[in-house]
Amino acid sequence: MNAARRPLCWWFLAASLALTPHFARAQSNTDETLRRSIRLYEDLQVERALAMFREVISPSTPFVGTANYRQMLHDPIVAQAIQHTLVYTVLFVPGTMVVGLFLAVAMNRKIRFISFYRTAAYATMAISTISEAIVFIWLFDPSYGIVNYFFSLIGLPQQQFLNSPSEALYVIVVMTIWGWTGFSVVVYLAAL
């Protein structure tokens, strides 16, 4: 490996290493958010430096510069991951906002048991993700799921929700919309 190129990666760390003592002095006067931001910045610099090597930093690991990033640009798995992330985001964010707004407007009334309904709406935030996943496996299972049972009652063909990569993403979106709707309901109720 070219000895002149090896120190290049450490320039990525120079800013955080130079500013760390300054921030360490200032941390006694700052809040937790600033401390976490500083730590995140330092971690990002370390990750940027690590990405310049083939595997991990050691005397025998070759320096590759930005070759890892160039390789990612042509990797079909990375492109597919980006596509799935975009589909998830485009469906999840507006879906949570719309469902949360609808429920908040419906719950912004003086009716009996309204506190029970509000608690039930927010309970989705208190349920762990594992419990949500178990409930949604039960709902969308291809063999004995409730959703496929209702499809059979109205004459629709049964779906392979969790066994099909093209359908599983949408089940995950529905699950996370259900799980995070309680949070948006509380935010919208506070604003109404």
VENZIDA-V585434 format. One record per helix or strand of 2 or more residues. SS is the DSSP state (helix for helix, strand for strand). FROM is the first residue (numbers start at 1). TO is the last residue. If there is no record, write none. Layout:
ss,from,to
SS,FROM,TO
SS,FROM,TO
//
This chain:
ss,from,to
helix,3,29
helix,32,50
helix,67,73
helix,76,107
helix,114,126
helix,129,140
helix,146,153
helix,165,191
//
